[in-house]
Amino acid sequence: QVQLVESGGGLVQAGGSLRLSCAASGRTSSSYSMGWFRQAPGKEREFVAAISWSGGSTYYADSVKGRFTISRDNAKNTVYLQMNSLKPEDTAVYYCAATISLPTTQEARYPYWGQGTQVTVSS
């Protein structure tokens, strides 16, 4: 019903910035709450950020608060993750997710997922 495609990942030096995009398509995709998750090698997938359908409410993991910013442009059916002051520990595959419910940090409540985009931060 909803398809998500991430882009913008790549290699960046520590302290640098990167902007991820997630393009959504399908039925009324702009009405979905959106989230970003990430998974590093050997670790479980963790919550990064989430945003309500209106963009009025945002939520962040403590590890990225103050450095990352989630936003959305419903006219373009796209959600963004602006990542500043990147650290080597931010290296992971980043996933975009969508839910018809209110934004949540629980990945089990997101039925729709993208395939992920690799972010590598070198020291």
TITORKE-343876 format. One line per 4 residues: their letters; for each residue x, y, z of N, C-alpha, C, O, CB. Coordinates in nm, 4 decimals. Glycine has a CB too. Layout:
a) X/Y/Z/X/Y/Z/X/Y/Z/X/Y/Z/X/Y/Z  ...
//
This chain:
qvql) 0.0822/-0.1200/0.0000/0.0000/0.0000/0.0000/0.0864/0.1262/0.0000/0.0556/0.2230/-0.0695/-0.0934/0.0000/0.1209  0.1942/0.1247/0.0778/0.2859/0.2372/0.0852/0.4258/0.1872/0.0539/0.4721/0.0891/0.1122/0.2808/0.3054/0.2247  0.4924/0.2544/-0.0374/0.6291/0.2213/-0.0729/0.7216/0.3358/-0.0313/0.6896/0.4530/-0.0511/0.6411/0.1928/-0.2247  0.8358/0.3006/0.0263/0.9307/0.3988/0.0757/1.0679/0.3728/0.0146/1.1129/0.2584/0.0078/0.9380/0.3952/0.2296
vesg) 1.1338/0.4790/-0.0297/1.2662/0.4684/-0.0890/1.3568/0.5732/-0.0272/1.3325/0.6931/-0.0415/1.2601/0.4848/-0.2426  1.4620/0.5281/0.0421/1.5577/0.6187/0.1037/1.6674/0.6560/0.0047/1.6980/0.5804/-0.0875/1.6183/0.5555/0.2295  1.7258/0.7730/0.0252/1.8390/0.8167/-0.0540/1.9196/0.9177/0.0267/1.8722/0.9687/0.1282/1.7925/0.8772/-0.1886  2.0403/0.9463/-0.0180/2.1235/1.0466/0.0456/2.2341/0.9923/0.1327/2.3162/1.0693/0.1827/2.0398/1.1342/0.1256
gglv) 2.2388/0.8616/0.1524/2.3443/0.8033/0.2327/2.4775/0.8103/0.1610/2.4837/0.8359/0.0408/2.3112/0.6601/0.2675  2.5847/0.7871/0.2365/2.7169/0.7909/0.1784/2.8244/0.7972/0.2837/2.7998/0.7702/0.4013/2.7293/0.9074/0.0860  2.9443/0.8332/0.2408/3.0605/0.8436/0.3284/3.0865/0.9896/0.3616/3.0911/1.0746/0.2727/3.1850/0.7798/0.2628  3.1034/1.0180/0.4896/3.1285/1.1545/0.5342/3.2273/1.1518/0.6505/3.2316/1.0551/0.7266/2.9960/1.2248/0.5756
qagg) 3.3061/1.2573/0.6640/3.4011/1.2671/0.7739/3.3321/1.3079/0.9028/3.2284/1.3742/0.9006/3.5112/1.3662/0.7400  3.3899/1.2679/1.0150/3.3363/1.3078/1.1448/3.3259/1.4593/1.1533/3.4166/1.5315/1.1118/3.4241/1.2536/1.2589  3.2139/1.5066/1.2077/3.1889/1.6491/1.2165/3.1143/1.7049/1.0975/3.0688/1.8193/1.1001/3.3166/1.7209/1.2320  3.1016/1.6253/0.9939/3.0332/1.6685/0.8738/2.8835/1.6509/0.8830/2.8301/1.6126/0.9871/3.0854/1.5943/0.7559
slrl) 2.8158/1.6795/0.7720/2.6705/1.6732/0.7662/2.6241/1.5901/0.6482/2.6949/1.5746/0.5486/2.6114/1.8128/0.7581  2.5045/1.5375/0.6617/2.4433/1.4583/0.5566/2.2924/1.4732/0.5681/2.2389/1.4832/0.6785/2.4863/1.3088/0.5656  2.2243/1.4746/0.4554/2.0788/1.4870/0.4546/2.0180/1.3662/0.3845/2.0413/1.3443/0.2656/2.0347/1.6186/0.3853  1.9403/1.2882/0.4585/1.8724/1.1731/0.4037/1.7315/1.2106/0.3603/1.6671/1.2957/0.4218/1.8688/1.0596/0.5054
scaa) 1.6844/1.1470/0.2545/1.5493/1.1680/0.2058/1.4770/1.0348/0.1983/1.5383/0.9308/0.1740/1.5503/1.2372/0.0684  1.3474/1.0389/0.2193/1.2630/0.9205/0.2076/1.1401/0.9585/0.1269/1.0543/1.0332/0.1739/1.2232/0.8640/0.3480  1.1325/0.9071/0.0064/1.0205/0.9355/-0.0818/0.9130/0.8290/-0.0639/0.9403/0.7095/-0.0748/1.0668/0.9422/-0.2287  0.7914/0.8730/-0.0366/0.6792/0.7823/-0.0149/0.5838/0.7866/-0.1327/0.5597/0.8923/-0.1911/0.6052/0.8176/0.1144
sgrt) 0.5306/0.6718/-0.1665/0.4306/0.6626/-0.2718/0.3234/0.5634/-0.2301/0.3470/0.4757/-0.1470/0.4949/0.6209/-0.4061  0.2062/0.5781/-0.2884/0.0958/0.4916/-0.2536/-0.0238/0.5710/-0.2037/-0.0289/0.6933/-0.2167/0.1390/0.3917/-0.1495  -0.1183/0.5008/-0.1473/-0.2431/0.5613/-0.1050/-0.2253/0.6563/0.0123/-0.1837/0.6156/0.1208/-0.3416/0.4545/-0.0690  -0.2569/0.7823/-0.0100/-0.2574/0.8866/0.0928/-0.1315/0.8811/0.1800/-0.1397/0.8838/0.3028/-0.3822/0.8732/0.1807
sssy) -0.0180/0.8736/0.1162/0.1067/0.8593/0.1893/0.1373/0.9783/0.2792/0.2032/0.9619/0.3819/0.2190/0.8392/0.0931  0.0911/1.0972/0.2433/0.1205/1.2160/0.3222/0.0478/1.2189/0.4561/0.0821/1.3000/0.5421/0.0851/1.3383/0.2438  -0.0507/1.1335/0.4759/-0.1249/1.1292/0.6009/-0.0606/1.0385/0.7058/-0.1133/1.0251/0.8162/-0.2653/1.0838/0.5745  0.0509/0.9769/0.6729/0.1186/0.8844/0.7628/0.2178/0.9561/0.8530/0.2826/1.0525/0.8123/0.1895/0.7768/0.6834
smgw) 0.2285/0.9079/0.9753/0.3393/0.9467/1.0604/0.4634/0.8729/1.0109/0.4541/0.7601/0.9624/0.3098/0.9151/1.2113  0.5790/0.9369/1.0234/0.7015/0.8812/0.9682/0.8091/0.8710/1.0753/0.8122/0.9488/1.1707/0.7509/0.9662/0.8513  0.8964/0.7742/1.0572/1.0061/0.7565/1.1508/1.1342/0.7161/1.0810/1.1324/0.6636/0.9697/0.9700/0.6538/1.2544  1.2453/0.7415/1.1481/1.3765/0.6966/1.1030/1.4346/0.6034/1.2085/1.4299/0.6326/1.3280/1.4718/0.8175/1.0764
frqa) 1.4891/0.4919/1.1635/1.5571/0.3957/1.2487/1.6930/0.3667/1.1881/1.7161/0.3958/1.0708/1.4739/0.2652/1.2650  1.7835/0.3096/1.2669/1.9139/0.2735/1.2139/1.9624/0.1448/1.2784/1.9218/0.1096/1.3891/2.0150/0.3865/1.2366  2.0498/0.0754/1.2072/2.1052/-0.0497/1.2569/2.2522/-0.0589/1.2201/2.2879/-0.0587/1.1023/2.0277/-0.1702/1.2009  2.3365/-0.0669/1.3211/2.4795/-0.0835/1.3021/2.5126/-0.2321/1.3018/2.4363/-0.3116/1.3567/2.5593/-0.0092/1.4120
pgke) 2.6249/-0.2719/1.2411/2.6630/-0.4130/1.2390/2.6712/-0.4724/1.3788/2.7343/-0.4151/1.4676/2.7960/-0.4299/1.1688  2.6072/-0.5871/1.3981/2.6103/-0.6549/1.5260/2.5199/-0.5965/1.6321/2.5217/-0.6427/1.7462/2.7464/-0.6558/1.5759  2.4411/-0.4966/1.5982/2.3523/-0.4331/1.6944/2.2082/-0.4392/1.6467/2.1816/-0.4564/1.5277/2.3939/-0.2881/1.7184  2.1160/-0.4251/1.7402/1.9749/-0.4239/1.7064/1.9365/-0.2894/1.6464/2.0019/-0.1879/1.6704/1.8894/-0.4540/1.8301
refv) 1.8307/-0.2907/1.5690/1.7814/-0.1675/1.5106/1.7285/-0.0759/1.6209/1.6606/-0.1217/1.7128/1.6718/-0.1967/1.4062  1.7595/0.0527/1.6117/1.7199/0.1471/1.7143/1.6471/0.2673/1.6554/1.6678/0.3048/1.5400/1.8410/0.1929/1.7921  1.5627/0.3254/1.7366/1.4876/0.4439/1.6977/1.5793/0.5643/1.6882/1.6702/0.5814/1.7694/1.3748/0.4710/1.7968  1.5544/0.6480/1.5876/1.6322/0.7700/1.5685/1.5448/0.8938/1.5835/1.5745/0.9811/1.6650/1.6994/0.7693/1.4313
aais) 1.4373/0.9022/1.5054/1.3510/1.0199/1.5068/1.2157/0.9852/1.4475/1.2030/0.8885/1.3724/1.4156/1.1365/1.4295  1.1141/1.0648/1.4815/0.9802/1.0459/1.4270/0.9117/1.1803/1.4125/0.9476/1.2769/1.4797/0.8970/0.9521/1.5162  0.8125/1.1860/1.3242/0.7400/1.3092/1.2983/0.5942/1.2772/1.2699/0.5637/1.1775/1.2044/0.8030/1.3866/1.1807  0.5036/1.3620/1.3191/0.3609/1.3420/1.2979/0.3230/1.3733/1.1537/0.4025/1.4291/1.0781/0.2797/1.4290/1.3943
wsgg) 0.2016/1.3371/1.1170/0.1560/1.3587/0.9790/0.1558/1.5060/0.9421/0.1794/1.5407/0.8264/0.0164/1.3010/0.9596  0.1294/1.5935/1.0390/0.1250/1.7374/1.0138/0.2624/1.8022/1.0204/0.2806/1.9151/0.9749/0.0332/1.8041/1.1127  0.3583/1.7311/1.0766/0.4901/1.7880/1.0975/0.5009/1.8693/1.2245/0.6075/1.9233/1.2541/0.5269/1.8725/0.9819  0.3921/1.8794/1.3008/0.3907/1.9623/1.4193/0.4554/1.9011/1.5416/0.4897/1.9728/1.6356/0.2534/1.9968/1.4513
styy) 0.4729/1.7706/1.5424/0.5334/1.7018/1.6559/0.6512/1.6185/1.6089/0.6399/1.5427/1.5126/0.4302/1.6132/1.7279  0.7637/1.6327/1.6766/0.8825/1.5550/1.6445/0.9389/1.4905/1.7698/0.9190/1.5398/1.8808/0.9882/1.6431/1.5777  1.0098/1.3791/1.7509/1.0660/1.3033/1.8612/1.2041/1.2536/1.8210/1.2267/1.2179/1.7054/0.9735/1.1850/1.9009  1.2972/1.2514/1.9178/1.4340/1.2135/1.8893/1.4901/1.1223/1.9972/1.4564/1.1343/2.1150/1.5203/1.3366/1.8751
adsv) 1.5758/1.0314/1.9550/1.6529/0.9540/2.0503/1.7532/1.0463/2.1184/1.8011/1.1423/2.0580/1.7245/0.8350/1.9809  1.7848/1.0172/2.2440/1.8784/1.1012/2.3177/2.0141/1.1101/2.2486/2.0820/1.2124/2.2575/1.8959/1.0480/2.4585  2.0533/1.0042/2.1805/2.1837/0.9987/2.1180/2.1992/1.0954/2.0011/2.3115/1.1292/1.9635/2.2104/0.8601/2.0717  2.0883/1.1403/1.9434/2.0951/1.2288/1.8273/2.0332/1.3652/1.8536/2.0417/1.4536/1.7684/2.0266/1.1645/1.7098
kgrf) 1.9723/1.3839/1.9675/1.9053/1.5096/1.9993/2.0039/1.6260/1.9946/2.1125/1.6197/2.0522/1.8388/1.5015/2.1375  1.9640/1.7314/1.9254/2.0501/1.8471/1.9094/2.1392/1.8408/1.7881/2.1966/1.9423/1.7486/2.1332/1.8637/2.0292  2.1525/1.7235/1.7273/2.2367/1.7069/1.6092/2.1559/1.6735/1.4844/2.1901/1.7173/1.3745/2.3390/1.5987/1.6338  2.0485/1.5959/1.5012/1.9653/1.5534/1.3890/1.8334/1.6295/1.3906/1.7836/1.6667/1.4968/1.9400/1.4009/1.3939
tisr) 1.7775/1.6523/1.2725/1.6482/1.7178/1.2592/1.5633/1.6432/1.1573/1.6056/1.6227/1.0436/1.6653/1.8654/1.2182  1.4435/1.6028/1.1982/1.3514/1.5374/1.1070/1.2490/1.6397/1.0588/1.2033/1.7240/1.1361/1.2817/1.4165/1.1751  1.2137/1.6321/0.9326/1.1149/1.7230/0.8752/1.0443/1.6522/0.7606/1.0862/1.5447/0.7177/1.1813/1.8553/0.8264  0.9376/1.7126/0.7115/0.8665/1.6521/0.5996/0.8066/1.7586/0.5104/0.7754/1.8693/0.5544/0.7576/1.5581/0.6495
dnak) 0.7914/1.7229/0.3848/0.7276/1.8079/0.2855/0.6176/1.7230/0.2231/0.6431/1.6439/0.1323/0.8309/1.8616/0.1769  0.4955/1.7399/0.2722/0.3858/1.6558/0.2270/0.3499/1.6790/0.0803/0.2977/1.5891/0.0144/0.2648/1.6797/0.3130  0.3774/1.7982/0.0292/0.3522/1.8253/-0.1115/0.4396/1.7376/-0.2003/0.4032/1.7066/-0.3137/0.3765/1.9729/-0.1426  0.5557/1.6978/-0.1474/0.6474/1.6117/-0.2210/0.6454/1.4680/-0.1699/0.7197/1.3831/-0.2193/0.7878/1.6670/-0.2126
ntvy) 0.5604/1.4407/-0.0709/0.5531/1.3073/-0.0101/0.6908/1.2585/0.0329/0.7287/1.1442/0.0071/0.4905/1.2073/-0.1079  0.7644/1.3463/0.0984/0.9019/1.3168/0.1352/0.9293/1.3575/0.2796/0.8849/1.4629/0.3250/0.9987/1.3879/0.0408  1.0024/1.2734/0.3504/1.0496/1.3040/0.4844/1.2015/1.3105/0.4803/1.2653/1.2361/0.4059/1.0000/1.1980/0.5880  1.2593/1.3995/0.5603/1.4028/1.4219/0.5592/1.4632/1.3987/0.6969/1.3954/1.4105/0.7990/1.4338/1.5626/0.5113
lqmn) 1.5900/1.3659/0.6978/1.6666/1.3587/0.8215/1.7967/1.4343/0.7992/1.8879/1.3846/0.7332/1.6934/1.2101/0.8646  1.8046/1.5549/0.8546/1.9256/1.6344/0.8472/2.0165/1.5931/0.9615/1.9782/1.6031/1.0780/1.8940/1.7865/0.8524  2.1362/1.5470/0.9294/2.2301/1.4976/1.0284/2.3526/1.5878/1.0302/2.4257/1.5967/0.9316/2.2698/1.3510/0.9989  2.3743/1.6541/1.1421/2.4890/1.7421/1.1602/2.5810/1.6874/1.2685/2.5420/1.6012/1.3473/2.4432/1.8843/1.1957
slkp) 2.7029/1.7383/1.2711/2.8019/1.6970/1.3710/2.8098/1.5455/1.3814/2.8051/1.4897/1.4911/2.7683/1.7568/1.5075  2.8216/1.4804/1.2687/2.8211/1.3346/1.2647/2.9416/1.2750/1.3367/3.0517/1.3299/1.3334/2.8182/1.2865/1.1211  2.9180/1.1623/1.4012/3.0191/1.0900/1.4760/3.0359/0.9505/1.4176/2.9434/0.8990/1.3547/2.9820/1.0827/1.6252  3.1518/0.8881/1.4368/3.1701/0.7509/1.3867/3.0631/0.6547/1.4366/3.0261/0.5619/1.3646/3.3064/0.6991/1.4269
edta) 3.0127/0.6745/1.5577/2.9098/0.5870/1.6113/2.7744/0.6037/1.5433/2.6822/0.5265/1.5695/2.8951/0.6114/1.7575  2.7617/0.7033/1.4564/2.6402/0.7191/1.3768/2.6402/0.6271/1.2552/2.5392/0.6169/1.1856/2.6252/0.8639/1.3322  2.7509/0.5610/1.2292/2.7606/0.4703/1.1159/2.6591/0.3574/1.1294/2.6577/0.2857/1.2295/2.9026/0.4135/1.1042  2.5746/0.3422/1.0286/2.4688/0.2418/1.0318/2.3926/0.2453/0.9003/2.4119/0.3345/0.8177/2.3728/0.2654/1.1516
vyyc) 2.3065/0.1471/0.8827/2.2079/0.1517/0.7761/2.0862/0.2234/0.8316/2.0330/0.1844/0.9355/2.1717/0.0082/0.7234  2.0424/0.3267/0.7638/1.9292/0.4066/0.8089/1.8043/0.3682/0.7311/1.8057/0.3608/0.6083/1.9586/0.5569/0.7930  1.6959/0.3438/0.8046/1.5697/0.3009/0.7467/1.4601/0.4035/0.7709/1.4501/0.4613/0.8791/1.5288/0.1663/0.8035  1.3797/0.4251/0.6709/1.2602/0.5071/0.6805/1.1403/0.4153/0.7028/1.1330/0.3072/0.6445/1.2413/0.5944/0.5527
aati) 1.0466/0.4582/0.7868/0.9288/0.3779/0.8170/0.8050/0.4664/0.8243/0.8147/0.5861/0.8515/0.9478/0.3012/0.9487  0.6889/0.4067/0.7999/0.5627/0.4801/0.8000/0.4562/0.4035/0.8769/0.4537/0.2804/0.8760/0.5156/0.5066/0.6566  0.3680/0.4780/0.9437/0.2565/0.4190/1.0159/0.1337/0.5074/1.0018/0.1453/0.6295/0.9914/0.2918/0.3984/1.1642  0.0167/0.4461/1.0015/-0.1076/0.5213/0.9928/-0.1456/0.5793/1.1284/-0.2321/0.6665/1.1365/-0.2202/0.4325/0.9399
slpt) -0.0819/0.5319/1.2342/-0.1098/0.5775/1.3691/-0.0260/0.7003/1.4042/0.0467/0.7532/1.3201/-0.0837/0.4655/1.4690  -0.0371/0.7447/1.5293/0.0439/0.8551/1.5776/0.1903/0.8142/1.5807/0.2203/0.6952/1.5892/-0.0027/0.9000/1.7168  0.2819/0.9099/1.5740/0.4239/0.8745/1.5744/0.4622/0.7990/1.7008/0.4111/0.8271/1.8092/0.5098/0.9997/1.5607  0.5521/0.7036/1.6858/0.5934/0.6199/1.7965/0.7401/0.5829/1.7812/0.7942/0.5841/1.6707/0.5063/0.4941/1.8050
tqea) 0.8040/0.5499/1.8931/0.9422/0.5038/1.8918/0.9510/0.3527/1.8735/1.0607/0.2997/1.8558/1.0120/0.5447/2.0203  0.8393/0.2829/1.8773/0.8362/0.1379/1.8702/0.8314/0.0911/1.7254/0.7339/0.1165/1.6547/0.7165/0.0832/1.9477  0.9354/0.0235/1.6819/0.9438/-0.0181/1.5429/0.8345/-0.1159/1.5037/0.7970/-0.1218/1.3866/1.0774/-0.0793/1.5163  0.7822/-0.1927/1.5984/0.6777/-0.2901/1.5692/0.5483/-0.2241/1.5250/0.4634/-0.2893/1.4641/0.6519/-0.3763/1.6902
rypy) 0.5320/-0.0980/1.5542/0.4112/-0.0266/1.5170/0.4223/0.0398/1.3796/0.3299/0.1088/1.3367/0.3794/0.0773/1.6215  0.5331/0.0196/1.3113/0.5507/0.0709/1.1754/0.5403/-0.0444/1.0767/0.6323/-0.1258/1.0681/0.6870/0.1440/1.1602  0.4316/-0.0534/1.0026/0.4152/-0.1657/0.9083/0.4877/-0.1488/0.7753/0.5074/-0.2466/0.7032/0.2705/-0.1861/0.8807  0.5276/-0.0266/0.7418/0.5892/-0.0014/0.6123/0.7321/0.0473/0.6297/0.7590/0.1373/0.7092/0.5077/0.1007/0.5330
wgqg) 0.8242/-0.0134/0.5539/0.9666/0.0150/0.5656/1.0335/0.0274/0.4300/0.9953/-0.0391/0.3337/1.0346/-0.0927/0.6462  1.1339/0.1136/0.4240/1.2178/0.1216/0.3070/1.3281/0.0184/0.3149/1.3373/-0.0556/0.4128/1.2757/0.2610/0.2918  1.4124/0.0126/0.2120/1.5184/-0.0872/0.2078/1.6453/-0.0431/0.2790/1.7351/-0.1245/0.3002/1.5503/-0.1206/0.0659  1.6545/0.0824/0.3159/1.7683/0.1321/0.3905/1.8735/0.1986/0.3038/1.8858/0.1691/0.1849/1.8301/0.0210/0.4661
tqvt) 1.9493/0.2887/0.3649/2.0606/0.3543/0.2975/2.1789/0.3603/0.3936/2.1621/0.3925/0.5112/2.0208/0.4971/0.2485  2.2971/0.3297/0.3442/2.4162/0.3206/0.4282/2.4743/0.4580/0.4557/2.4927/0.5386/0.3644/2.5211/0.2318/0.3625  2.5030/0.4839/0.5828/2.5733/0.6047/0.6252/2.7004/0.5614/0.6961/2.6952/0.4868/0.7940/2.4838/0.6944/0.7183  2.8141/0.6078/0.6470/2.9427/0.5742/0.7066/3.0148/0.7024/0.7443/3.0357/0.7898/0.6600/3.0287/0.4890/0.6097
vss) 3.0526/0.7136/0.8707/3.1215/0.8316/0.9216/3.2638/0.7918/0.9595/3.2839/0.7085/1.0479/3.0458/0.8931/1.0438  3.3606/0.8503/0.8937/3.5003/0.8191/0.9193/3.5599/0.9163/1.0201/3.5204/1.0328/1.0256/3.5803/0.8220/0.7893  3.6547/0.8686/1.0996/3.7191/0.9509/1.2000/3.8472/1.0125/1.1478/3.9146/1.0855/1.2204/3.7475/0.8698/1.3236
//
